[in-house]
Each structure stands twice: as C-alpha cells, then as structure tokens.
Amino acid sequence: MLSVTLSCGNYDRTRAIMDGRVRIEGCEINYIPLEPEEAFFRAARYEEFDIAELSFNSYILQTSRGESRYIGIPAFVSRCFRHSMIYVRTDRGIREPADLKGKLVGVPEYQMTALVWMRGALEEQYGVKPSDIHWRSGGQEQPGRQERARINLPKDIDLQPIPAGQTLSAMLAEGKLDAVMTARAPSCFHNEAPNVDRLFPNHRDVEKDYYRKTGLYPIMHLIGIKKSLVERNPWLPASALKAFAQAKAAAMYDLRTLAAPNLMLPWTEAETLETMTLMGKDFWRYGVKENMAEIETLARYSHAQGLAERIVPATELFAASTFEVSRI
C-alpha cells in the first residue's frame, strides 16, 4: 500500500476522498485540507505534498519553463466564472469595462489563474488590453503578499507593488486604488464601504451570456502528482483521476437530494437543473478531451499575457494515462 499526502480544499466534490468513502486504489491517503493560497504556496515553493491542488496558470507557467515537479491529472476541482471579481470605486466614472483603461487596479498576484482568465475576457470581449491598465500588486487583507511564481512581463505592462504595510482592500476603501480584481471579495466590499461595488452587479447574467458566447467554463485549479512518484508508480495518475471522478459523482448526486437536503439552500435541485439546461448534465467536466477548449484557451492567454514562455500543449500538462479512460 502506497502512503501519500494529498493537499486539497474541503470541497463537496472532494469530500468523499477526504472522509474515506472513495479511495485511490493502492493508496493510503493523508488528506490535508488547506485554503488554496496556502496549498499553492507550499506545493510550488517546497513540494510538500505527493498529490496537490495546483493553480492552473502557475502550473502552466512552470511547465513552460521546465520547472514543474508535478504532472497534472484532469480533475479540475475548482472552476468559476470571474466577472464578479472586479470591484471598483463608484466615484471614478467606471461604469463599463472600457472605463478601466488608464486606471490603477490592484491584484493579489498578477499571474493568478482567475486574473489570467479575466484579462483574456476583458481583451477579447471588451477591447481592454492588459497594457491599458496600471497594475498594483500586494496582499488583499494582509500586507506582504508576493508572486508565488517568477514572472517576466512585457515592457508595456505597468506592474508595481503597493507600499509596504498596505493592503488592497484598505487602499480601495480609501480611494488609493480605482479598482481591485481578486478571486475573493475584499473585506471593504463585505463591510459596505462607501463608493465600492462590483463592476458587474448583475454578474450572473453577464456570466451566463459569456458562456453562451464562448462555451467556456473557466478552470481555476487542477490536481498534480509529483513526477518522481509517478515514475515509480505509473498506475497512480489513472487511479487518482478515477477516485476524483467518483467523488465528484457523489457530490453531484447530493445536489439533487430532496428527501433530506445536504445543502442549506431551499432550491438546490432547481438550481442544478437550470444549470444543466444551460451547460449540460456534466457541467463540471473532468477529462482532457472534455475540457480541451478551456485548456487551450488558458494556455494561449498565459503566453499572450507574457507569463508562460510558450503555448504549452495538453500533452505536456497531463499524464499520458489520463487522456483515455476505460469504459465497460
């Protein structure tokens, strides 16, 4: 029995692995639930975990340089539309994406996956290029955050750190930034600070329209396995993907349980069925072929934005044994 550490969020789609209902064949799992930022940092800097949730863009960036110690499996444990993530000062005349041109926009990390997706959408859907914005990076709620991966941006990109001791949320509340783009809502928004709101208050409608136009459900995180471990145990990627798929299926079943609801929402099944009508029954897809449009789009965005050194093909990103799965 192979003993492995697995670092991943406490998600409904992974909980069956965490609580032991689903096992990775041949493995004894030590599941370490961590917030994504901590998991990414520890995996990228110190390679602490045998199997780890990874930031998809950070992984693409490192793979493009031949620096990644992990190989991916197409279990995409985090996906999210990101139009909700642009928080603006309402007293700066920012009413639509084009109004971000020339503005000071704070980001926790320039290379974070959510921002790669949103910059790509801003350029392709609204004509706002990354070079049109003055970027300022730093901790959102705590000072001192830095890029977890080394980046070398084009000369036309203005990216500077915020002053030491400052945070993005405080600077937005104080009017020292015009906007913040971040995967987590800043505390000043939750606290209803004056003149702070989303650029797209109706983001759900905007995101549905984005899906209808593009067919893309953006992927944020994937699962990686240490390459050294796979070399010694070549069966592991396929077995791990199988387990993550089974855990996801268990979570999907729970979304439609009515007799004794698993979630504290009154219309979970109705919401699930509405989502299926728009995006298909398997709206949270795993697999390489099933997600090729998202994989290739993110790889293209990462290179175009000066992050990945080249467009990395899917064949380099995922273990070969995960491209095809057996069927009965």
Secondary structure, DSSP 8 states (H G I E B T S, - for coil): -EEEEEEE---TTTHHHHTTSS--TTEEEEEEE--HHHHHHHHHHH---SEEEEEHHHHHHHHHTT--SEEEEEEEEEE---GGGEEEETTTT--SGGGGTT-EEEES-TT-HHHHHHHHHHHHHH---GGGSEEEE--SSSTT---SS-----TT-EEEE--TT--HHHHHHTTSSSEEE-SS--HHHHTT-TTEEES-TTHHHHHHHHHHHH----EEEEEEEEHHHHHH-TTHHHHHHHHHHHHHHHHHHHHT--SS-SSS-TTHHHHHHHHHHHH-TT-S--STGGGHHHHHHHHHHHHHTT-SSS---HHHHB-GGGSS----
